[in-house]
Amino acid sequence: MAAETFAAIYARAAERKGGERGLESIVSQPLPAAGVKALSDDRVLSAVTKKVFQSGFVWRIIEQKWPEFEALFFNFDVEKVLLMSDEMLEQRATDKRIVRNLKKVMTIRDNALMLNDIRISHGSFGQFASEFTGAGIIDLWAHLKKHGARLGGNTGPYALRALGIDTFLLSRDVEGYFRAYDLISGGLTSKQSLTTIATTFADWQAQSGRSLQELSQILAYSCGDNRV
């Protein structure tokens, strides 16, 4: 079964969300390319760390504690984090002001190292990320998974979305659509499934001129249980 045209998906989403005006009011935009390039590495490290800690935990609690995370980890200055010893990290992992999880705390330095490597080769993570557009976004996902710590699955993509970097997300509604139309089978994050999903989103981009973020949201609004 082939994927629908974007026009058909948009029409259904608009019908479910109070018309085109209602739909457009809840669709958000990613940063422009210049904004992505301007992202500072400390904000990138902050965003990926937040998503690592939110994974499998109550997001609201992490949000409430986030000012303390910023303070305890030097506002996620990459060079300062890289100078933190194992002993310092272990001490931070016992601090009641944050969520005390040693394994996740250790990822902060690991991901700082990844960002430092990218800075050396590309100038900054923002410069690096700006090179991945359209279907190529899954290659950025793969880089985060391979070279970062705990950034596989949805964690890496959700961090990119939080930073304003254009990406689709594999939400339950998005996955449900691709399975309902028999576009994928087996594992959601297998190479074959990801390639099919990314190529389909690229086709919808060509049809609509919209960002991956908009397309992902509109697709999710067109199916599942999220009616007005």
C-alpha positions in Angstrom: 0.0 0.0 0.0 1.3 3.4 -0.9 1.4 6.4 1.3 -1.2 9.1 0.8 -0.5 12.4 -0.8 0.3 15.2 1.7 -2.8 17.0 0.5 -5.0 14.1 1.7 -3.3 13.9 5.0 -3.6 17.7 5.5 -7.3 17.7 4.7 -8.0 15.0 7.2 -5.9 16.7 9.9 -7.7 20.0 9.3 -11.1 18.2 9.6 -10.0 16.8 12.9 -8.6 20.0 14.3 -11.2 22.6 13.5 -10.3 23.5 10.0 -7.2 24.9 8.4 -7.0 27.8 10.8 -7.2 25.5 13.8 -4.6 23.1 12.4 -2.2 25.9 11.5 -2.5 27.4 15.0 -1.0 24.2 16.6 1.7 23.5 14.0 5.2 24.8 15.0 8.2 25.7 12.9 11.9 24.7 13.3 14.7 27.1 13.4 15.9 28.5 10.0 19.3 27.3 8.8 21.0 30.3 10.2 19.5 29.7 13.6 20.7 26.1 13.6 24.2 27.2 12.7 24.2 29.7 15.6 23.3 27.1 18.3 26.0 27.2 21.0 27.4 23.8 22.1 26.6 24.5 25.8 22.9 24.7 24.8 23.2 21.5 22.8 24.8 19.7 25.7 22.0 21.0 28.0 19.3 19.8 25.6 20.7 16.3 25.1 21.3 16.0 28.8 17.7 17.0 29.6 16.3 14.4 27.2 18.6 11.7 28.6 17.3 12.4 32.1 13.7 12.7 31.0 13.8 9.3 29.3 11.9 6.9 31.4 11.2 9.6 34.0 8.6 12.2 34.8 9.4 15.1 32.5 7.9 17.7 34.8 10.3 16.9 37.6 13.3 17.3 35.4 12.0 20.7 34.2 11.6 21.8 37.9 15.1 20.7 38.8 16.8 22.0 35.6 18.1 25.3 37.1 20.1 23.1 39.6 21.4 20.9 36.8 22.6 24.0 35.0 24.4 25.3 38.1 26.0 22.0 39.1 27.4 21.4 35.6 28.8 24.8 34.8 25.8 25.8 32.6 27.0 22.8 30.4 30.1 24.6 29.2 31.7 21.8 27.2 35.3 22.5 28.1 34.5 22.8 31.8 32.5 19.5 31.8 35.4 17.7 30.1 37.6 18.7 33.0 35.3 17.1 35.5 36.9 14.0 37.1 35.1 10.7 37.8 35.1 11.7 41.5 33.4 15.1 40.7 30.7 13.4 38.6 30.1 10.8 41.3 29.7 13.6 43.8 27.2 15.4 41.6 25.3 12.1 41.2 24.6 12.1 45.0 23.4 15.7 45.1 19.7 15.9 46.2 19.1 19.0 44.1 19.1 16.9 40.9 17.9 13.4 39.9 20.5 11.1 41.4 21.4 8.6 38.7 25.1 8.0 38.3 24.9 6.3 34.9 23.0 9.2 33.4 25.3 11.8 35.1 28.3 10.1 33.5 26.7 10.6 30.0 27.1 14.4 30.4 30.9 14.1 30.1 30.6 11.5 27.4 28.3 13.7 25.3 30.5 16.7 25.9 33.4 14.7 24.4 31.2 14.0 21.3 30.4 17.7 21.0 34.1 18.6 21.4 35.0 16.1 18.6 32.4 17.7 16.3 33.6 21.2 17.2 37.2 20.2 16.2 36.0 18.8 12.8 33.1 21.2 12.0 33.4 24.3 14.2 30.2 23.6 16.3 27.4 21.1 16.5 25.1 23.7 14.9 27.3 23.9 11.9 27.4 20.1 11.7 23.7 19.6 12.2 22.8 22.1 9.5 24.3 19.7 6.9 21.6 17.1 7.5 18.3 17.9 5.7 15.4 16.0 4.3 15.8 12.2 4.4 19.4 12.7 5.6 18.2 13.6 9.1 18.3 9.9 10.0 22.1 10.0 9.4 22.3 12.7 12.2 20.2 10.4 14.4 22.7 7.6 13.7 25.6 9.8 14.5 24.1 10.7 17.9 23.4 7.1 18.6 26.9 5.8 17.6 29.0 8.6 19.1 26.9 9.9 21.9 25.7 8.3 25.2 22.1 7.2 25.6 21.0 9.1 22.5 19.5 6.2 20.6 15.8 5.5 20.1 13.7 8.7 20.4 16.1 10.5 22.8 18.4 11.9 20.1 15.5 13.1 17.8 13.6 14.6 20.7 16.7 16.5 21.7 17.1 17.8 18.1 13.4 18.9 18.1 13.9 20.7 21.5 16.8 22.6 19.9 14.8 23.7 16.9 16.6 21.4 14.5 14.2 20.2 11.8 13.3 16.6 12.2 10.3 14.3 12.2 9.6 12.2 15.3 8.6 8.6 15.6 5.6 9.2 17.9 3.0 6.5 18.4 0.7 8.2 15.9 3.4 8.5 13.3 4.4 4.9 13.8 0.7 3.9 13.7 0.3 5.6 10.3 3.2 3.8 8.7 2.1 0.4 10.0 -1.6 1.0 9.1 -0.5 1.6 5.5 1.9 -1.3 5.5 4.8 0.9 4.7 6.9 -0.7 7.4 7.0 -4.0 9.2 9.3 -5.3 11.9 11.4 -3.0 14.0 10.5 0.7 13.9 14.2 1.7 14.0 15.6 -0.9 11.7 17.6 0.6 8.8 14.9 -0.5 6.3 12.1 1.1 8.3 13.9 4.3 9.0 14.9 4.7 5.3 11.3 4.1 4.2 10.0 6.6 6.7 12.6 9.2 5.9 12.1 8.9 2.1 8.3 9.2 2.6 8.7 12.4 4.6 11.1 13.7 1.9 8.4 13.0 -0.7 5.9 14.9 1.3 8.4 17.8 1.6 8.7 17.9 -2.2 4.9 18.0 -2.5 4.3 20.6 0.2 7.4 22.7 0.7 7.0 22.2 4.5 9.5 21.3 7.1 9.9 17.8 8.5 8.6 19.2 11.8 5.4 20.5 10.3 4.9 17.3 8.3 5.4 15.1 11.4 2.9 17.1 13.4 0.3 17.3 10.7 0.6 13.5 10.1 0.2 12.9 13.8 -2.9 15.1 13.9 -4.4 13.3 11.0 -4.6 10.0 12.8 -4.8 8.3 16.2 -6.9 9.5 19.1 -6.0 13.2 19.2 -9.2 14.7 17.9 -10.5 18.1 18.9 
